[in-house]
Amino acid sequence: MTPQQQGDTEPAHTVGSGTADTASDATNSADPYAATARETTEGRVYTVTGGDWDSLIEDWKHDERIVVNMGPQHPSTHGVLRLVLELEGEVVTQARSVIGYLHTGIEKNCEYRTWTQGVTFVTRADYLAPLFNEAAYCLATEKLLGITAPRRAQVIRVLLMELNRCSSHLVAIATGGMELGALTGMTAGFREREEVLHLLEFLTGLRMNHAFIRPGGVAQDLPEGYETKIRDFLTVMDSRLPDYDKLLTGQPIWKQRLQNVGYLPLDGCLQLGVTGPILRCAGLEWDLRKVEPYCGYEEYTFEVPTSTDADCYARYLLRVEEIHQSLKIVAQCLDKLEPGPVMVEDPKVAWPAKLSVGADGLGNSLEHVRKIMGQSMESLIHHFKLVTEGFAVPPGQVYSSVESPRGELGYHLVSDGGTRPMRVHVRDPSFVNLQSMPAMSEGGLVADVIAAVASIDPVMGGVDR
């Protein structure tokens, strides 16, 4: 039996003699039926070897609490998240989250790659919002370089991020539905997400982990026929989104599972540093696209939905409305796309550049290959050094943030003037928002913990990095 002991928290109950004997004392005890103990990182673990069970029950009768693990391998903990719950009956008296089961060392890996290659790592952090990681990282890199991506590249970035916001919120609704037993909500959510991923694959070449947004712009221009594909997608989404209101919004069981559950008021959000839909459903209209615009967001017309209910149901409604607003922004992007370059003109930064789609897939255009291979040795040397060494970034440090589907996603980059980052640190909203889980869950039922975690929508790739 393993009572949870972290920090200065007392164990829920002591099995065996009822005293906090040391491991050696317990092992050397003359009583052959005494509980042996050993110290672990989770506290003291007691092993009941059998014996006088009446005396064990006598020790427990004054304490009805029990400690259980929920996860990390559990269908309802929203990924490899481990929740340690102390229960009194069905009521959660204490809740803790244990993280680190998906640690990938992304931030450290970026220090051993060029600035451009770092995009391939950061896109895998919050894998449900890869384009937001790419954009935040590239905006920070561009700040250090003192450059700005061309207008067409900025519009393409907004277009891709808003499509990505739709797919991420659809996963939040779908997985939340699955964890609460609304399986039709899950199948519907993933059906619409497939529409988004098909479109992203057409636009960038990949469904996820695109590495499409690069320092200085984007990897390549949009393919032919992009406008028709995007408008068809908008038509499909406009016809299907009302189904969520029919299926979930007014459904009595769905409302009973979510309303007045996972309550976290505005002051709690501010104290915990919570951002995104959780903060906005508590009444604060805080969206970085409005308050600190980037990529030209100040030119777009859209609303920031808010609520004052501050519960799981309000977060669900907020995400559905944010999908509607994102689709409006996507439609505006199509009107703002004007002919022009998608990468800065500086040849010392612009890599990859002059890309084209040929018979062998994606590669450099024939004109570029002909020049560097047969006409200019200097161009070949420059191309080789740019690809292998990368470009140097002036020394300094910078913080750049974007409004991801989960809140403020920020990158703190430090450069020592070399071709690789000296330090990369991610302010991931899933990691910060997960602090709100105990505040939402303690005092509620075990079943409400599932709803609370689903409403936070943490992505463990971003939490553990």
C-alpha angles and dihedrals in degrees: 000000000000119000111197113248117176125154111335096334115132118235116261092238139340119237121208121018094006093239130105095245118171120255092255093049091051092048094048094044116130090225105091090201097053118120114258117219139200132186118244135170087265093054132264117342118206123204116204108210098186131260132112101018091177090068091048092053089048089059092051101046094088094051124057096179124116131184119224135178118229108192157307083164099035128121093228106044094088096246132329093338119137118209119193107202128189108206136195101193105311094333120101109228096175134011132188133177120221114201138178102083092117099041112153105166093234096156093052093045090057089064090064097050135064120267091259094047089053088073089068090059102042092050087066096055102080092019093187091058102033096148092057091055090049092048095048092047093047093046089054092048091049090051090056091047092047093231135124125213116244118269095253090053090050092053091047089052092053091046093052095043093052091048087050091050089056093051093046094050090047089056090048091054093042098048091042089053092048093050091050094046099258094128095168088059088054095051092045093049094051091045091059092041089058088058089056094045092049089054093046089049090053092048101041106016095246137072094216139002089034103172083199099130107072134179104281098023136315132322096252143342122277114276124254114281094027094133094055092048093049094047090049088051092051090052092051093048094047089054095047105040094074087062089072090061090050094045103039118359098071097026109124097217092047091051093046091052094049111028115095089002124119092013114187117166126209097266090053091050092051094048092051096043092241116168138173126042092345091060095041093050087057090061107266115121095214115152121149090215087067106028098039106016121202133177089026096297089148088074094060127087114223140128128242105223116219139175137186098214092090094196137113093269092055090052090053093050090046093055092049090052092046089057089056091050092048091053088054090053091048090054090051091050090060090056092048098049106110127175114272146102121311096202132049115266094234104112091203091065106025104099126173093028138160092026123172138177110243137164090285095052126253117358145122117308118263091245092055093046091048091052098047095040102041113012112036126034089185090058091050092050091047092048092049094049093045092053098042103033102022127210126306118246120209114253118266142087131259142177121212127176139187134190104257122186088267100043138269110010109186137178123207108196127185121195127191092193096271136116093262132055114261091207136004122189126176124210094206115192094211090059094049096040092052087071087074093064097090092046090052096042110037112099093022133094126276090250090056091057088067092053092047095051091046090052091052088053097203118188108211094208087065094041096052101027 
